[in-house]
Amino acid sequence: KRMRERCESEARLAEERKRQKVEQLMRVEVRMLLERDLIPLQGFWSHHELPCAYKLRVSRDQLGEDLWQEAHQLLDVPIEYIALFLLHMRKTRQTRFKFLQ
């Protein structure tokens, strides 16, 4: 009986870890950087070292328009002054920027 309970408990924990991993893969961290924080930076810099004013966790399925509105409300900046772009780190350590329209 104890062995069965232990196996069932481990199976539940494994299923929960799997569910959390899938949920994490469906979430994206959005970092909002302000121009005033970027201007003092000099030379080359890592994206890990960038001064981040705000962070949002959003679903990969969230529409870009929703992200524009959220950024507008959070930053209290007119939408025409906000630039959204995608920063993608490749396995080869290359970094790619893609502006979102």
MARZAVO-9533 format. One record per residue (C-alpha): x, y, z. Coordinates in steps of 0.001 Angstrom, whole numbers, plus 500000, padded with zeros to 6 digits. Example, Ala and Ser with C-alpha at 12.3 -4.5 7.8 and 13.67 -1.06 7.14 Angstrom:
BEGIN
512300495500507800513670498940507140
END
This chain:
BEGIN
500000500000500000502763502461500930504623501674497733501531502339495655500903505659497441504518506661496927504352505817493217501098507726492816502575510713494640505676510694492433503494510405489325501429513422490457504592515429491120506033514495487709502770515506486016502763518828487881506373519537486874505511518719483255502477521030483359504563523844484855507244523405482189504664523601479371503089526655481007506517528301481307507213527681477612503957529459476762504947532567478757507284535313477566509034537954479609508631541449478161511165543997479351510451547676478974513521549841478618513427553604478578515593555767476335516871557739479314518296554504480766519957553446477493521655556751476631524377556506479328525433553021478147528683552941476207530485550300474175529139546772473883526689545485476446524876542290477229521099542135477264521410540754480818522913544055481966520314546394480475518486548650482932514905547418482911512162549829483992509309547265483926508854543558483300505676541843482145504939538129481828502610537541478896501313534578476953502858533757473580499310533893472216498746537483473320498139539870470436500686542578469676497957545218469863497269544203473464500961544559474261501017548070472733498044549062474910499586547543478036502893549355477414501009552616476780499087552323480051502042551172482148504516553761480858502008556596480376503675557339477029501776557945473763501777554843471544503534556712468700506612557086470974506836553383471859508988550995469821508382547291470345510881544747469119511707541106469597515109540112470959515900536516470116518950534671471440520066531815469206521946528733470350524993530095468508524834533122470852523801535398467980521295538054468934518606539095466459516354542130466725513029542292464929510810545351465130507149544573465715504695546370463462
END
